[in-house]
Amino acid sequence: MALGLLLGIARAYRRKRTSSLNILTSKTGPRDYYKGKNCKPTGFHTRKGGYVVVQEKLPNYAVPDLSDFKLKAYVSQVAINANTTDAGAS
């Protein structure tokens, strides 16, 4: 009897202790905890389970016209040594 009690106490001390510095996830947090992906909401939830998108909260990207742009979109991983001169340096 005493041996079983001692083994139970030893197992309790050997068990991994939970730390307060662990990363909080939706699995380890409270039941209604939703971590998300660090992005801003684009609207709000209604009482009946719907979702209303607010146009002011949507991202608006201003893309310039690049039809006459001389550079290509691809950048090579292999750098080529090029001799450049600094016009601004004296």
C-alpha positions in Angstrom: 0.0 0.0 0.0 2.7 2.4 1.0 4.8 1.5 -2.1 1.9 2.3 -4.4 1.4 5.7 -2.7 5.0 6.5 -3.1 5.0 5.5 -6.8 2.0 7.7 -7.4 3.7 10.7 -5.8 6.9 10.0 -7.8 4.9 9.9 -11.0 3.2 13.2 -10.2 6.6 14.9 -9.7 8.0 13.4 -12.8 5.1 14.7 -15.0 5.9 17.6 -17.2 4.8 20.8 -15.6 2.8 23.3 -17.7 4.5 26.6 -18.1 2.8 30.0 -18.4 5.2 30.8 -21.2 3.8 28.2 -23.6 2.4 29.5 -26.9 -1.4 30.0 -26.6 -3.2 28.2 -29.3 -6.9 27.6 -30.0 -6.4 24.0 -28.6 -4.9 25.1 -25.3 -6.9 28.3 -24.7 -10.5 28.7 -23.5 -13.4 27.0 -25.2 -14.4 30.1 -27.3 -10.8 31.3 -27.9 -10.0 32.1 -31.6 -6.4 33.1 -32.3 -6.7 34.1 -35.9 -3.8 34.8 -38.2 -3.0 38.4 -37.2 -5.2 40.0 -39.8 -7.8 42.7 -39.5 -11.5 41.8 -39.8 -13.3 43.0 -42.9 -16.7 43.2 -41.3 -18.8 42.0 -38.5 -21.0 39.0 -37.5 -24.8 39.5 -37.2 -27.0 38.1 -34.5 -28.4 35.5 -36.9 -25.1 34.1 -37.9 -24.5 36.1 -41.0 -21.5 38.3 -41.9 -21.6 41.8 -43.2 -18.6 43.1 -45.2 -17.8 46.8 -44.7 -16.3 48.3 -47.8 -14.2 50.8 -45.8 -12.4 47.9 -44.1 -11.4 46.1 -47.3 -7.8 46.6 -48.5 -7.4 49.0 -51.4 -4.2 48.4 -53.4 -3.0 51.3 -55.6 -1.1 49.6 -58.5 0.7 51.9 -61.0 0.6 51.3 -64.7 3.7 49.2 -65.5 3.2 48.8 -69.3 6.3 50.8 -70.3 8.5 49.7 -67.3 12.0 48.5 -68.4 12.8 46.1 -65.6 11.5 42.5 -65.5 9.6 41.0 -62.6 12.1 38.1 -62.2 15.2 38.6 -60.0 17.9 36.0 -60.4 19.3 34.1 -57.4 22.8 34.2 -58.9 24.2 37.6 -58.5 26.5 38.9 -61.3 29.4 41.3 -60.3 28.7 44.6 -61.9 30.8 47.8 -61.8 28.7 50.6 -60.6 29.6 54.2 -59.9 28.0 56.3 -57.2 27.0 59.6 -58.8 26.0 61.1 -55.4 29.2 60.2 -53.6 32.1 62.7 -53.7 
